[in-house]
Amino acid sequence: MTIMMPAPDQAVLGRRAEIVAALRAIVPGEGVIDKPAEMLPYESDGLTAYRQPPMVVVLPDTTEQVSKVLKYCFEQGVKVVPRGSGTSLSGGSLPLADGVLLGLGKFKRIREIDFDNRVVVTEPGVTNLAISQAVAHAGFYYAPDPSSQIACSIGGNIAENSGGVHCLKYGMTTNNVLGCEIVLITGEVVRIGGKSPETSGYDLMGIITGSEGLLGVVTEVTVRILQKPETARALMVGFAQVEAAGECVARIIGAGIIPGGMEMMDKPAIHAAEAFVHAGYPLDVEALLIIELDGPSVEVDELIKRVEAIALGCGSTTCQISNSEAERNLFWAGRKAAFPAVGRISPDYLCMDGTIPRGALPRALARIRELSEKYGLGVANVFHAGDGNLHPLILYDANKPGEMDKAEAFGADILRCCVELGGVLTGEHGVGVEKRDLMPEMFSEIDLNQQQRLKCAFDAQGLLNPGKVFPVLHRCAELGRVHVHGGQLAFPDIPRF
């Protein structure tokens, strides 16, 4: 399998020296990288199986520079791929051979901390964890906490609408971002939202969050911060059957209990995480739930009793409750290290990301097990169980001929299963190029054309991150018709490594 991207514009490639010179005039010093060896770190993101060197890399450090770069590219018809920390697991920031790779890594300043309004105004290159660290002294934190929070940037979180282990109760990125400064491909600077919890007019924040760099480049973000709960305790509950753990999740939510976080791992993931972190996970269980309850201490104590009873009714075999903050953090340390931990038990793995209704979790688990047997590949399951976001890690060896193809086919079938069960193709990793060609599994041609019309309203020339999200590129003029058949742009192969 190969990933297809827009055909390189040979006329643009022929003007490379001119384009590089123009960008150097906008971003002087070391802000432009054009030597092949120096661009190697930018040829891939977290989906490392696919690589494509960019035409040139530009690293601005002010909104004015971003505006001038985009305006120049717009006027010259040059494609642009925005990039944050490069941790995307869907190929969202995969470069283009004839495009400018616009890196936001220098935008790493927190501009304002406003405790009165409970917001932080930050630049997009600031890491997710750094925001919580900046306000921790006053007892505040930023709620969305993806497992990559030590490295992923807040701008990238907006692009993919990232979640994390606490999104069940406190919401995804879209529920915690109040405002953005965005630069359009024309160079225009637009401000959306602000410090107020509600704004009038169209919900443009809802459009920008999760737009995967196709609509504009975020240069400033205003996020909501929360006070740390009075008490937070975690339960570590083991089950002899994976399906029993899934049933426990459904019963807890059905009882009206909304944990601060509820995560699930199966046996391969448990063993990998325990060997990596030594969190004290039980090794004789088939599934492990980590359930965090937070709030006033009297409420937490009561909820712990109720959750214990529900788990026992579902056949739990072990239950350990954290008695200190250090122990609670240790429970979570293993879960948050699950992805790198699995790298110790397999030469390669493909991290999937789909979402299902919570009640369908047992059926999804059974189907993943069937697919594992069908393809002859192992799988370690790590789930944001509370909101139905699945992260099956498909184990394979890229050095064995055909295994990468099998892993991708396995992953595609998992995502089709998610849609069949009433879920969606992605929970937080985005569509990018990884799931792009599966979009028709979920959306009709009419649906996709309507989404592309929105893209065209922001970027009529299709210069921002083309080749991502949509399985077929259409010229915006073609989308004026009810039935779209013409205007398709060619997709050449991107080599897989």
N, C-alpha and C positions, 0 to 999 in steps of 0.2 A: 504494500500500500504506500502511496506517495501523497503528499499534500500539494494541492494545486494552488498557485497564487497568480495574481494578475501578470500578464505578459510584460516583461521589462520594456520600457519605452526607449528605443535605441537613440532617438533624437535627444532625450534627456541625458542618457549616458554619454553621448558625444559632447555634451556641454559640461561635463563633470568639473573640469578645471575652473571654468567660469563660475559655476555654482559654489564650489569650495571657496573661491576668492571672495565672492559676495557674502558668504556666511562669515568669513573671517573679519570682514569689515563691520559686521553687526556684533559678533561675539569675538573680541580680540583675545590675544594671549593663547592659553591652552584650551580655549573653549571649543575648538574644532579639531576633530581627529579624522584624518583621511588616509593614514598608512594602514595597509592590510593587516599587518601583525598587531598593531595597536587597537584595531577594531574587533579583534577576535572575542574579547569578553562580551561583546554586544550581539554576536551572531545567533544567540539562542536565549530563551528564557527558561523557566522551570520545566517546560516540556522539552527536555534536552535531546530527544530523539530526532528533532528537526532543527536544521541550522541553515541560515542564509546570511552571508555578510551584507551589511548595508552599503549603500553608495558612499555615505559620509555620516559621521556622528557629530552632532552639535550639542553643547552643554551650556545653555544659558543660565544666568543666575538672577535675572530680574524679569518681571512681567513685561517691561518695555522691550527687552531683547526677544522674549517669546513672541510678542506681537509683531515685531519687525521680521523675525524669521518666517512666521506663518504668512504674513502679508507678501513677502518676497516669493515664497513657494506658491502661493495662490496666483500671483501675477505671472509667474513663470511656468505654471502647470506642473509643479514638482510634488510628488507624493510625500507624505509625512507619517511616520509611525511614532506616536508618543510612548515613552517608556519611563516607568518609575524605578523600583528596585529590581525589576526583572524576575520576580518570584512567581509570575503567572504560570499556572499548571495547564493552561489550555492553549498556549501559543499566542496569547493576546498581543504580545509585543514582539513577535517574530518580525525581523526587518524585511525590507524589500530591496532587491538588487539595484533598483533605480530610484530609491527613496531616501529621504533624510531621516535618520534615527534621532529623534528629539528627546534627549535624556533630561529628566527633572531631578537628578541626584543632588544638585547644588542647592535646591530649594529645601533647606533643612533647618529653617529657623522657626521657632514659635514666636509669633508676633505679639500676642496678647493673651494673658490669663485673666479672665473676668469672673471672679467668684460670686459677685453679686448677681450676675445673670446666669451663672453656672455654664459658662462656655469657654472654649479655648479657640483662638484664631491662630491657625498654623499654616505653614507652607506645605505643599503636597509631598515633599521628600522626607518629611519627618516620619520616623517609624511609629507604628501603632503603639508599641510598648512605651516609647519615649513620652507620649502624651500623658499616660497614666503616671509615669515616674515624675513628670513635671508638676503634678498637682497632688501627689501622694502625701506631702507634708501637711496638707490642710484636710486630709481625710476624704479626698475625691479620687475618681478614676474615670477612664473612658471604657464603656461597657463592652463593645464588640472586641473579641479577643481571639482572632484566628490563631491556629497553632504556630504559624510563621510570624507572630506578632513582633518577635525580636528583630526581624529583618524586613518585613513587608511595609510599604509606605502607605500613608493615609490616602494619598492620591490614587494609588493602585487599589486600595480598598473601595474607593468610590467607583472606580472603573468597573470592578467586578461585583459590587455590592456584597462584600465579604461578611461572614458571620463569625462563628467561633463557638466555644463551648457554653457561653452564657447567652446566646442569642435567643434561646427559648423564652426566657422571661424578659429580657431587656432589648430584644430586637436586633435586626441586622444593621448594616451601615446606614441604609436608607432611613431608619428610625432614629438615628443619632446624629445625623448631619443636618444643620440648619441653614447653611449658606455656602455659596461658592463664588469665587471670581473665576471666570472662564474666558479664555481667548479663542475666538472663532478662527476658522481657516482664513478669513479675510483680514485678520489682524485686529478686528474689533474686540474690545474688552467689555464683557458683560458681567454684571453682578446680579446674582440670584439669591433671594432669601437674605438672612442676616442673623441677628441675635434673637429675634422674636421667635417663639415656638410656632406661630402661624403667620402666613403671608397671604395676601390677596392675589387674584389673577390665576393663570394656569399654573399647575404644579410642575414647573420646569425642573425643580430639584428631583422629582420622581423620574423625570426623563433622563437627566444627566447621570444619576446614580445607576450604575449597571450598564452604561452605554458603551463601555469597552473602548474608549478613545475614538469613537467614530463621529462624535458630534462636536467636540472641542477639547481644549487642553486646560485642565484645572491648575490654577496658579496660587489659589488661596482657599482655605477651608475653615468654616466655623462649625465646631462640633459641640455637642451637648456633653457635659460631664455630670456625674452623679456622685452623691455622697455614699461612701462605703457603708454597707449594712451593719447594723449593730452586732449581729452574730452571723457567722457562716460555718456550717458543718457539713461534712460529706459522708455518705454511706458507700461502702464498697461491697456490692452484693454479687455472689457467684451463683451460677445455675448449671445444672447437669445437661441442660438442653438449650440450644440457641433460641429455639422458638419460645421457650418459657420466658426467657429474658425479654423477647419482643412483646409477649403478652403482658408482662409486668409493666412495661412502658405504657401500653395502651390503657391499662387499668389505673395507673397513677394519674394520668391526664383525665381519664374518665371520671375519677373521683373529685375532680376540681382542684387538684393540687398542681401548682405550676412551680417546679423546682427552678432554682437559679441556673442550673445546668444538669443535663442528663445525657451521659455518654455511654456507648457500648463498644466492647471489643470481643472478638471471638478468640478461640484458643491460640491459633498461630500469632495473633497480634499481642495477646497477653504474655506469651512466653518471650516474644521478641522485646517487648517493652520492659519486662521484669529483668531480663538479662542486661539491658542497656542502662536502666535507672535504679534498679533494686528498690522498688517502691513497696515491696511486701505483698504483691499480688498473689492470690492463690493459684497454683499451677495445676490443680486437679479438677478444674471446672471447664466447661465448654464455652461459657460466656460470662462476661463480667459487666455489671452496670456500675457506673459512678454517678451518684445522685447527690447534688448539692442543694441544701435548703438554707435560705437566708432570710433575715428580718429580725424582729425583736426576739430575744432569747426564749421567752415563754412560748411564742408561736413556733419557733424552730423545734423546741423540745416536743411539742404536740405533734408536729408534722413528721418528725422522725418516727414516733410510735406508729402513726398511721401508715407510713411507707414501709416500715418493717413488717407490719401485718399483711399488707398487700403482697409484698415480696414472698413472704412465707406461704401465702395462699397460692402463689404461682409456682411453688416448688423450689424456692431458694435453698441452697445447701450451705452457704456461708454468708455472714454479714459482719462487717467491721465498721465501726463509726469513729470518725476522727475526734480526738479529745484535745487537740491543740491546733493552732494555726500552722505550725510546721508539718504536722501530720496531714492536714487537709491539703497543703501545697504539694506534699509528696504523692498523695493519691493522684493529683492532677499532673504531676511531673511526668509520670509514666505515659499517661494518655497524650500529652502534648508532644512527647518525644516518639510517638508511635511511628511516624513516617520515617525518620532517620533510623529508628531501631529495626524496622523491617529491612532496611538496606543491608543489615548484617546477616540476614538469613537467605538472601537471594541476590544474584549478581545484578539483576535489574527488576524493576517493578513499574507498573502503570497505575497511577493513582486516578481512579474514577470519581465522578461527582454527579450524583443524581438525587432527586428528592421524590418521596412517595408519601401518601397519606399515612399517618402513624399506624392506623389499624391494619394496614397492608404489610407491615414489617415482617411478620412471620412468613407470609407468602413470598415476599421478596428474598428472604434468606434462603428459603427452600429452593427457589429458582436459581439463585447464585450458586448453590451447591450442585444443582443439576448441570449448570453450564460449566462449572469447574471440571466435572467428570467428562463432559462432552469434549472439551478442548484439551484435557490432560494437563492443565495448569493449576497450580495452587493459588489460593487467594487468602489474604488476611483481611478481615472485615473490621473497619473502624467507623462508627456511626455517631453523628449528632442525633442520637435516638429521639430526643424530645421533639424535634421539628422534622423528623423523617429524612434528614440529609445523610445519604449514604456515601461512604468513601471506601469502596472495596479496592484493595491493593492487589493487583494481578501480578503474580510472580512468574518471571521468565528469564531466559538467558539469551541476550541479543547475539551472542557468539554462535548459537545453534541455529542453523538455517531454518527459516520458517516460523520460529517462535515469536518474533515480533509481530508478524502478520496474525498469528493465532491470538496473541494478547489483545491486539486491536479489535479483532472480530469478537472476542469474548467481551471486551468493554462495550462495544456497540450493542451487543445483545442485552447487556445489563441495562443500558440506557433505554433501549426499546421496551424492556420489561417495566421500567419506571413509568414510562408514558402509558403503557397498557394498564397499569394499576391505578391510573388517575394522577400520576405525578408529573414531573417536568424533567427536562434534560440536564439542568444544572441547578445547584443550590447556592454556590458561592464562587466557584472557580471560573465561571463565565463560559461562553461558547467558543470564542476565539477561532482557531482553525481546527481544533480537536473535534468539536461537535458540530461544526458548521454544516457538513453534508448530511447530518441527521436531523436538521431543522424541519424538513418536510414530514418527518415522522410525527411531528407535533402541530405544525402549522400548514394550512392550505396555501396554494399559490396566491390567493386573494389576501390572506393574512400577511404573507411575506412581502407582497407588493406594497401593502399599506404601511408596514414598518419601514420599507425602503423609501417611501414618500417622505416620512419624517426625517430620515437620514438626508434626503435631498434638500429639505427645507433648511438644514444647517450647512450642508456641504454639497452644493449642486454639481460640482465637478468630480466628486468622489475621490478627493485627494487625501482625506484623513483615514488612515488605517484600512485601506481597501484590501479585500480578500478575506476579511474576518466576518464572522457571524452569518452572513448571507451565503447560501450555497451557490447562487448565480448572481453575477453582477449585471445590473442593467444601467444603461444611461438614463439619467433623470428624465429626459425628454420622452423616453419610451413609456415611462410610468404614467404619463398623462392619458394613456389609453386604458380602456376597461380590461382588454385582454392583452397581456404582454407576451410576445413571442420573439421579437427582434431585439437588437441592441446588446446581445450577450457579448461579454468581453472574454478573451481567451485566458485560460489558467495553465501556465507551464508548471512542470514538476519542480518541487523543492526537494532536494536530496535528504534522505533519512540516514542517520548514523546510528 
